[in-house]
Amino acid sequence: MVLPRMNPRPRTSLGRLLDDLGTTLLHLVHGESGRGEHIGGLVIHDPIDAPVLPPRALVLGVGIHRAADIVALLDTLGAQGSAGLVLRAPVPTDVDIRAAAESSGVAVLGLTPGASWTQLTAMLRSLLAEDDVADPDAATLGGVPSGDLFTLANAIAALLDAPVTIEDRSSRVLAFSGRQDEADTARVEAILGRQVPQRYSRLLAERGVFQQIYRDDCPVFISPSADAAEAVGFSLPRVAMAVRAGDEVLGSIWAAVKEPLEAERAHALRDAAKLVALHMLRVRAGADVERRLRAELVGSALEGGPGARDALNRLGLADQPVVVLALALADSPGEPSIGADAVLTAERQRVADAFAMHVSAVHPRSAAALVGDVAYALVPTGRDVADGEERALRIASDFVDRVGARIPAVIGVGAVAGAVTDLAHARACADRALRVLRSHPGEPRVARLPDVHVQSLMLELRDMAAARGDRPSGPVARLLAYDERHHASLVQTLNAWLDAFGDVIAASASVHVHPNTFRYRLRRVGEVGGIDLADPEARFAAMLQLRLHSLS
C-alpha cells in the first residue's frame, strides 16, 4: 500500500485564521494578514530561553505588554521571518509599534479580553492540524475519500483477507468492513453496539493486550482461550495494530484471523495504520475546529459584551429574540475514581452533542455548544416572553424525557433575551436555576428561575456566608455545641418545631418521639440555646441559620 507523502508546510494563513475565529477571539491590530502566506507553526515566546522558530511562525507573546518590549520582539521576529505576533488586548497603538510591524513584516494580532491563552492555543493547533495530515484541497487520502473510515476498513480487509474493525482508544467501533459474519459472537456484538463489549475489553486489559498493542509498532497476534470463548464469545484469533500520530495513540485496527499474518500482510497492515491515522486526524481536526469555534461564539454571545453582536451574526441569530437553555449533569456524591475526570469530560461532550441535535431539530437556527461543564443553547423565539419561556420549557422537558434516568441531565431555562444586552441576564437566570437543580438531584429536572427562586437565594446566601467565614452564632451555635458534647438532638428538635410552625404533635411525629418527650426537649432548647421561641425575629434568625448550615 502506497501512502501519501505528508505535507511539510501547513496551508493555513493568518487571513484564514481571522476569517475562522473572527473578532470573538482574534483581531488584526497592526500590519497585513498575509492572506496567501502559510503559517509554519505555533510557538509560545519565552524571553528567558528563546525558542527556535520555524519559518512563518505565529508567536504567542504571553506576558508581553510594554511598548519597548513589543518593538524589540517585532524586530527579532522579523529577522526570523515570522508571520505574526499575538498579544493580549488592548494592544498599544503608538507609532513605534506600528512602524516596527510595518518594517518587520510581522502582523500584530490582539487576543480578545476574557479569552484564555489555553483556548487560543487549542483552537490554533486544531486548525493547523488540518494541514498537517495532507493537502487540504485534496478530496482523497491514499485513494480513499478523506475521512471515510468505512471504505478504508474494506480496503484493509481486502488486503488481509479478514473482517476488520477500526476502533478508538475507548474501544468504540468507528468503522468496520464487510464479511463480519465470518467472525465470532464477540465481534458481531461489538458491531451491533458500535462498542466492544465491556466484558471482552476487560478480559483483554487483564491479559495486558492493550498495553502490548500500544507499546509495539508491529501487529500483535491475540489467541483466544477456552474460558474466553465461553465467557465472552471470543473464539477467533485477532491481529491488532495501533494507530499512531507521532507519539499519540489514536486507536487501533483489529482483524479477525485464523492464524498470524505472514510478513507481507503484516507489512501491509503497518502501512494501513499510517493511512488510518491520517484519516482519523482529518476527521478529528475538522470536528474539533467546528466544535471549539461554535463554543467560542456561543460563549461570546452569552457574555453580552462588545463581541456578542458579531458572535450572534456568525451564528445567524442577530436581531432575533432567543431563549437561553443551560444543561449540565446533576452533581453525584462520592469521591471520583481514577480516570473519572476523562470519562466525565467525554460524557459531557456526548450529552452536549445530543442536546445540540435535539434543539436543532426543534429549530434549525438554534445554536448549542459546551462551554466549560455546561451545554448552552440559544433557541430563537417570538416576541411574546411568556410563550417563549413555555416553549423553552417544553423543549427542555422533551429532551430529559428522551434521555431518561440513564443520563442525569438537568436544564435551567433562562429568560427570553429580546436584545443583545439582555443575553447576560438571560444566561444568569438559566445558570441560577441550573445550580439549584444540580445541587438537588431528582425531580424536577427542568426549571426556570422563578420556579426555584427561594432555593437559589439560599445557595447565594450560603456563598456569602462562606466567603466571609461566617459560622452559626447565638442560640444555634450553642445548640450545635451542646449536641456535639452530649450526643443530644436539640438542633433536630428546633428544626422540626420550626418546620411544623409550632405544632408539637406534627413536629414530634416527624422525628418519631412522643409529644411529651418532644415538649421536654423543646424546653431544653430554650434553656440551652437561650432563644425566645415567642419572638418572631429570633425564630426567623434561627430558621435561616439552620437552613444555611444544612446546605454547607
Secondary structure in CASP SS format (residue, H / E / C, confidence):
PFRMAT SS
TARGET T0000
AUTHOR 0000-0000-0000
METHOD secondary structure of the structure
MODEL  1
M C 1.00
V C 1.00
L C 1.00
P C 1.00
R C 1.00
M C 1.00
N C 1.00
P C 1.00
R C 1.00
P C 1.00
R C 1.00
T C 1.00
S E 1.00
L H 1.00
G H 1.00
R H 1.00
L H 1.00
L H 1.00
D H 1.00
D H 1.00
L H 1.00
G H 1.00
T H 1.00
T H 1.00
L C 1.00
L E 1.00
H E 1.00
L E 1.00
V E 1.00
H E 1.00
G C 1.00
E C 1.00
S C 1.00
G C 1.00
R C 1.00
G C 1.00
E C 1.00
H E 1.00
I C 1.00
G C 1.00
G E 1.00
L E 1.00
V E 1.00
I E 1.00
H C 1.00
D C 1.00
P C 1.00
I C 1.00
D C 1.00
A C 1.00
P C 1.00
V C 1.00
L C 1.00
P C 1.00
P C 1.00
R C 1.00
A E 1.00
L E 1.00
V E 1.00
L E 1.00
G C 1.00
V C 1.00
G C 1.00
I C 1.00
H C 1.00
R C 1.00
A H 1.00
A H 1.00
D H 1.00
I H 1.00
V H 1.00
A H 1.00
L H 1.00
L H 1.00
D H 1.00
T H 1.00
L H 1.00
G H 1.00
A H 1.00
Q C 1.00
G C 1.00
S C 1.00
A C 1.00
G E 1.00
L E 1.00
V E 1.00
L E 1.00
R E 1.00
A C 1.00
P C 1.00
V C 1.00
P C 1.00
T C 1.00
D C 1.00
V H 1.00
D H 1.00
I H 1.00
R H 1.00
A H 1.00
A H 1.00
A H 1.00
E H 1.00
S H 1.00
S H 1.00
G C 1.00
V C 1.00
A E 1.00
V E 1.00
L E 1.00
G E 1.00
L E 1.00
T C 1.00
P C 1.00
G C 1.00
A C 1.00
S C 1.00
W H 1.00
T H 1.00
Q H 1.00
L H 1.00
T H 1.00
A H 1.00
M H 1.00
L H 1.00
R H 1.00
S H 1.00
L H 1.00
L H 1.00
A H 1.00
E H 1.00
D H 1.00
D H 1.00
V H 1.00
A C 1.00
D C 1.00
P C 1.00
D C 1.00
A C 1.00
A C 1.00
T E 1.00
L E 1.00
G C 1.00
G C 1.00
V E 1.00
P E 1.00
S C 1.00
G C 1.00
D C 1.00
L H 1.00
F H 1.00
T H 1.00
L H 1.00
A H 1.00
N H 1.00
A H 1.00
I H 1.00
A H 1.00
A H 1.00
L H 1.00
L H 1.00
D C 1.00
A C 1.00
P C 1.00
V E 1.00
T E 1.00
I E 1.00
E E 1.00
D E 1.00
R C 1.00
S C 1.00
S C 1.00
R E 1.00
V E 1.00
L E 1.00
A E 1.00
F E 1.00
S C 1.00
G C 1.00
R C 1.00
Q H 1.00
D H 1.00
E H 1.00
A C 1.00
D C 1.00
T H 1.00
A H 1.00
R H 1.00
V H 1.00
E H 1.00
A H 1.00
I H 1.00
L H 1.00
G H 1.00
R C 1.00
Q E 1.00
V C 1.00
P C 1.00
Q H 1.00
R H 1.00
Y H 1.00
S H 1.00
R H 1.00
L H 1.00
L H 1.00
A H 1.00
E H 1.00
R C 1.00
G C 1.00
V H 1.00
F H 1.00
Q H 1.00
Q H 1.00
I H 1.00
Y H 1.00
R H 1.00
D C 1.00
D C 1.00
C C 1.00
P C 1.00
V E 1.00
F E 1.00
I E 1.00
S C 1.00
P C 1.00
S C 1.00
A H 1.00
D H 1.00
A H 1.00
A H 1.00
E H 1.00
A H 1.00
V H 1.00
G C 1.00
F C 1.00
S C 1.00
L C 1.00
P C 1.00
R E 1.00
V E 1.00
A E 1.00
M E 1.00
A E 1.00
V E 1.00
R E 1.00
A E 1.00
G C 1.00
D C 1.00
E E 1.00
V E 1.00
L E 1.00
G E 1.00
S E 1.00
I E 1.00
W E 1.00
A E 1.00
A E 1.00
V C 1.00
K C 1.00
E C 1.00
P C 1.00
L C 1.00
E C 1.00
A H 1.00
E H 1.00
R H 1.00
A H 1.00
H H 1.00
A H 1.00
L H 1.00
R H 1.00
D H 1.00
A H 1.00
A H 1.00
K H 1.00
L H 1.00
V H 1.00
A H 1.00
L H 1.00
H H 1.00
M H 1.00
L H 1.00
R H 1.00
V H 1.00
R H 1.00
A H 1.00
G H 1.00
A H 1.00
D H 1.00
V H 1.00
E H 1.00
R H 1.00
R H 1.00
L H 1.00
R H 1.00
A H 1.00
E H 1.00
L H 1.00
V H 1.00
G H 1.00
S H 1.00
A H 1.00
L H 1.00
E H 1.00
G C 1.00
G C 1.00
P C 1.00
G C 1.00
A H 1.00
R H 1.00
D H 1.00
A H 1.00
L H 1.00
N H 1.00
R H 1.00
L H 1.00
G C 1.00
L C 1.00
A C 1.00
D C 1.00
Q C 1.00
P C 1.00
V E 1.00
V E 1.00
V E 1.00
L E 1.00
A E 1.00
L E 1.00
A E 1.00
L E 1.00
A C 1.00
D C 1.00
S C 1.00
P C 1.00
G C 1.00
E C 1.00
P C 1.00
S C 1.00
I C 1.00
G C 1.00
A H 1.00
D H 1.00
A H 1.00
V H 1.00
L H 1.00
T H 1.00
A H 1.00
E H 1.00
R H 1.00
Q H 1.00
R H 1.00
V H 1.00
A H 1.00
D H 1.00
A H 1.00
F H 1.00
A H 1.00
M H 1.00
H H 1.00
V H 1.00
S H 1.00
A H 1.00
V H 1.00
H C 1.00
P C 1.00
R C 1.00
S C 1.00
A E 1.00
A E 1.00
A E 1.00
L E 1.00
V E 1.00
G C 1.00
D C 1.00
V E 1.00
A E 1.00
Y E 1.00
A E 1.00
L E 1.00
V E 1.00
P E 1.00
T C 1.00
G C 1.00
R C 1.00
D C 1.00
V H 1.00
A H 1.00
D H 1.00
G H 1.00
E H 1.00
E H 1.00
R H 1.00
A H 1.00
L H 1.00
R H 1.00
I H 1.00
A H 1.00
S H 1.00
D H 1.00
F H 1.00
V H 1.00
D H 1.00
R H 1.00
V H 1.00
G H 1.00
A H 1.00
R H 1.00
I C 1.00
P C 1.00
A E 1.00
V E 1.00
I E 1.00
G E 1.00
V E 1.00
G E 1.00
A E 1.00
V E 1.00
A E 1.00
G C 1.00
A C 1.00
V H 1.00
T H 1.00
D H 1.00
L H 1.00
A H 1.00
H H 1.00
A H 1.00
R H 1.00
A H 1.00
C H 1.00
A H 1.00
D H 1.00
R H 1.00
A H 1.00
L H 1.00
R H 1.00
V H 1.00
L H 1.00
R H 1.00
S H 1.00
H C 1.00
P C 1.00
G C 1.00
E C 1.00
P C 1.00
R C 1.00
V E 1.00
A E 1.00
R E 1.00
L H 1.00
P H 1.00
D H 1.00
V H 1.00
H H 1.00
V H 1.00
Q H 1.00
S H 1.00
L H 1.00
M H 1.00
L H 1.00
E H 1.00
L H 1.00
R H 1.00
D H 1.00
M H 1.00
A H 1.00
A H 1.00
A H 1.00
R H 1.00
G C 1.00
D C 1.00
R C 1.00
P C 1.00
S C 1.00
G H 1.00
P H 1.00
V H 1.00
A H 1.00
R H 1.00
L H 1.00
L H 1.00
A H 1.00
Y H 1.00
D H 1.00
E H 1.00
R H 1.00
H H 1.00
H C 1.00
A C 1.00
S C 1.00
L H 1.00
V H 1.00
Q H 1.00
T H 1.00
L H 1.00
N H 1.00
A H 1.00
W H 1.00
L H 1.00
D H 1.00
A C 1.00
F C 1.00
G C 1.00
D C 1.00
V H 1.00
I H 1.00
A H 1.00
A H 1.00
S H 1.00
A H 1.00
S H 1.00
V C 1.00
H C 1.00
V C 1.00
H C 1.00
P H 1.00
N H 1.00
T H 1.00
F H 1.00
R H 1.00
Y H 1.00
R H 1.00
L H 1.00
R H 1.00
R H 1.00
V H 1.00
G H 1.00
E H 1.00
V H 1.00
G H 1.00
G C 1.00
I C 1.00
D C 1.00
L C 1.00
A C 1.00
D C 1.00
P H 1.00
E H 1.00
A H 1.00
R H 1.00
F H 1.00
A H 1.00
A H 1.00
M H 1.00
L H 1.00
Q H 1.00
L H 1.00
R H 1.00
L H 1.00
H H 1.00
S H 1.00
L H 1.00
S C 1.00
END
